[in-house]
Amino acid sequence: MAPRRPRTTARDRSRRVLSQNFLTDPAAVARLVRAARPGPDDLLLEVGAGRGQLTRPLAARCARLVAYEVDPAAAGDLAALAAQLPQVSHRQEDFLAAPPPDEPFSVVGNIPWSLTAAVVRWCLAAPGLRAATLLTQLEYARKRTGDHGRWSRLTVLTWPEHHWRLAGRVPRAAFRPVPGVDGGILRVERRCEPLLPRAALPAYRRMVELGFGGAGGSLAASLRTAHPRGRVDGALRAARLDPATPVGLVWPEQWLVLFRLLHARDPRHRHPSGPPAAPEAQPAVRRAWPAPRAARRGR
């Protein structure tokens, strides 16, 4: 007779649907709070607050905290905790449907891993976001921060305005139920000033989309579809890039160099009906050269 399978409870089904893995290790909780670096005057939004494992230590370090938890099975415990903490507001609603505050704020959370991409998009689109500190699957955090030596399209697109880094790792044993993979602490910080003038950002994003478009199998081939070959080759040399370099291996800082050089007007160009055209102002690039690999990995 085949062994009887364990009975699946409503809570088990809820955890699968909501992708819930509660953080139960105090050391991991402290690590995530340290990575978030909350200040005494800060407004924090906590995503996926669960039963408040992170809520209490975060609330002790900030001025106000809004805790979002959509699961009714956990919302009762969270509401009871919020009632004890005057600086905490409890919201039993979908964080992704909530409008961002009209004032500067930061986001922290052990987020549902199935919703990682949606939460990240929400954070990047929020004008008042200062920083987001999110506990995600380790592989996602490594992919977004160049920890494999490769850089994703989203990271490169947003690099002039946001800094991405892997701020730590959390072993799978720190969660209940235990997931199949380790967690990674992803830290996304909005820069005080973009690395390019704001007026140049749309053109930069178009260039990145072109580069990731895949024409010809290399970044050089893609860029040559919109820029003269000689200009592209010269920009690649200045950025210390081999023309055959796959697009994912190009560092964000090298993208900034390419943009500056490819979008500078040649001062030798003469207008057909007049004197030489004045050189177009080159977009200033504020350098943000890569940190040592050990630092980028959050070690």
Sequence and secondary structure as in RCSB ss.txt:
>XXXX:A:sequence
MAPRRPRTTARDRSRRVLSQNFLTDPAAVARLVRAARPGPDDLLLEVGAGRGQLTRPLAARCARLVAYEVDPAAA
GDLAALAAQLPQVSHRQEDFLAAPPPDEPFSVVGNIPWSLTAAVVRWCLAAPGLRAATLLTQLEYARKRTGDHGR
WSRLTVLTWPEHHWRLAGRVPRAAFRPVPGVDGGILRVERRCEPLLPRAALPAYRRMVELGFGGAGGSLAASLRT
AHPRGRVDGALRAARLDPATPVGLVWPEQWLVLFRLLHARDPRHRHPSGPPAAPEAQPAVRRAWPAPRAARRGR
>XXXX:A:secstr
         HHHHHHHHHT  EE  HHHHHHHHHHH   TT EEEEES TTTTTHHHHHTTSSEEEEE   HHHH
HHHHHHHHH TTEEEE S GGGS   SS EEEEEE  GGGHHHHHHHHHH TTEEEEEEEEEHHHHHHHTTTTS 
  HHHHHHTTTEEEEEEEEE GGGEES  SS EEEEEEEE SS SS GGGHHHHHHHHHHHTT GGGSHHHHHTT
TS HHHHHHHHHHTT  TT  GGGS HHHHHHHHHHHTS  TT B TTSSB                HHHHTT 
